[in-house]
Amino acid sequence: APAAAAEAMPEPDRKRQLRGKKRIAFAALAVAAALWITAHSLPPTPWVGYLRAAAEAAMIGGLADWFAVTALFRRPLGLPFPHTNLLEANRAKIAHGLAAYVEREFLRSDMLAEQVRAIRFGDALSDFLREDDHRERIFAEVRRMLRGALVRGDASQDVLALIAASVREGMTTADLRPAARVAVRAVADSGLADQAIRHAAAAFAAWLDANRDDIRRKVADGSSWYVPKFVDSDVASRLAAGLGDFAARLQDPASVEFQEMRRAVLAALARIETDGRALPRLFAAMRAWTAGNPEFLRMLGKVVDKLGAMLARDLDADASKTRAVFDVLMRNLVTALDDPTARRRVDAAAQGFILDNVDIWADRITDYVETTLMRQDARKFIDNIEIQIGADLQYIRLSGTLIGAAIGAALHAVVTLGGLG
């Protein structure tokens, strides 16, 4: 318990404790000096002899241990005694030794493997995910990462190039025909074809309105020299009006034109779905179009940016779909971890990952320990060590003073009582 309390002690309290222990050790040495002075001032008697011998030995022992303890951390009295300031002089050896010890005893030992295999990662993960606060912290981190990854304005060219390469590779190597057939059937059954016809017709009508002069010029340029200009103008007007009327009818689902176009589009989708050659030709055309096409990258950029903006809005929404998906995933994961087999698989995967990579981590950790110790300010490095162990070292000084006194008194007794004086 005292050791645990000392480990939990804040640094300011450790400094105060160190100063207090230094004062106690110094006080013991001062008492010995005072007794020595007193013994020299008293008339010589047998007891004064004992007092003088004990005080002298106590002073010698206390001073010797003060010198030894101080020499670890600095030069005693600031004087250049040899073999002092040992920690600073041997800092490189200490840093390398600590790093080597950590690597040898902790990172490359059989004990580490035993400890890793004893950890029940599946149980720990299951217990962790059952806590609402823990899931909230995970989602907060996911939200932060998503915002940093996707909500950054224009997507970078490197990201777009990577996505484009993945899309082209997928169209080349993956068998997308089953998924494409499902997608085609979904489009046919969803009403998207109707919307596409109306949107295309509206876009065509808008183009006609904006380009009537171009239509007149094209008709005039293609007309013969002997055809009067008013005839060309009338033909162009009738052509534009007819096309505009056709576009307007295509926007009306009840019109014959819309129904015919709808049947044609659905028939084309059905051919794509059932024809074994249509989809490969479609994918080949898409690969050819996407290869080195800057318009494809611009399209991807718009898609990625729009998805990022949508995700940003959703992350801040009260009824966030992203959060709903996350909650479903967490619930499914917790349910899956209720199965002992699933927990054992998690244990095996986590243990295997750690043990397979421990050699890489060991090198990095030991390099980090040694480099960090060497980069620290030398004085700060030594002061930190003194703060941690200096208080206990002051007991060496105190013990040296007390044991010195006892040895001095014992030697005086041997000399006096043994007739050696």
Disulfide bonds with the S-S distance in Angstrom:
none
